[in-house]
Amino acid sequence: MYASYLGMRAIARSSKVRMGKPCPGAHRNLSSLPSHYTLPSGHKIPSVALGVWQASPGEVGEAVKTALKAGYRHIDGAWAYRNEEEVGKALRESGIPRDQVWLTSKLWNTFHAPEDVEPALDESLQKLGTEYLDLYLIHWPIAFKKGSNNVVDEELTANPYPTWKKLEEMVDKGKVRNIGVSKRVLLRNLTANPLKYKPAVNQVELNFWNPQPELLKWAKENNLLLEAYSPLGSNKQVKETLQVPEVQAIAKELGITPAQAIISWHVQRGTVVLPKSVTPSRVIENLHIVKLPEDLFNKLEKAASAHPPQRVVNPSKNWGLSYDIFDDDGGVVVPEESDSGERAGVEGWRTGAGDV
């Protein structure tokens, strides 16, 4: 019920990294990829979004306007990104009607107490200049005590159900159309409760270096839509990602850029993809996706799964946690600068989460 597909229109781009020309004599029949997925609510979420994490003030607004002019209809943001006001201003100045743009925001860790959820949401709505969000996610599977310096609220972290019930109330009030989670560990201790609205989306790190095929398989089996953040890897990994031989070969054969090959791969896997950039040419480039021929898709999937997975984003140490927030993330190895070691494995996460 999450993955109802519509045809994806191709949108031309112009940039410094030019889109290649089709190889002479090529006879590939490239059919379209989904432009949207249908959520349980019936709302259709666009399959490619502009992510605005780490987009600086003075840059994010222009990036949003460039994206909307190019044809994007999905902006992925968050209260913690500290740029919602500029995003909202850009949306209004674009002239695109609000009901034609999918807006996502996220509930920060310090606002998990039920009495804090609606005020936090209202702040995001006010800054964005909108009366509702299309999607509101719990940003991390951890709650901090309000006003503290990352002091964990053990009760709400262990039991996010009170937070979720308040989010369900926001849906009933019309302030939010769909609700979901991020970083997936949260599902295990949420879905044991009776839910009026199940999570519509789980936003997780997915890229060539951390493809998480078991999680993707599980999500499809349980009708849960995944969104891929850091789809090209971290800032340090992007260059390496685009130089992967299989990626280069696909780009050359199909006459597209390496970035387009990776983003197309994500959508073809059945996920929403959230590339981020403030460079106009790259913003435009990232929206142009094509369906990869099955042999090329399988080759890239195999290459992505052939190396030890590495996680990019892990704030556990910076938050002073005595444990890893991804302690059952499927055996992902975290780089030393963030964390290190292996995890308990995907089976540990899956236990008790079958009715998501």
Disulfide bonds with the S-S distance in Angstrom:
none
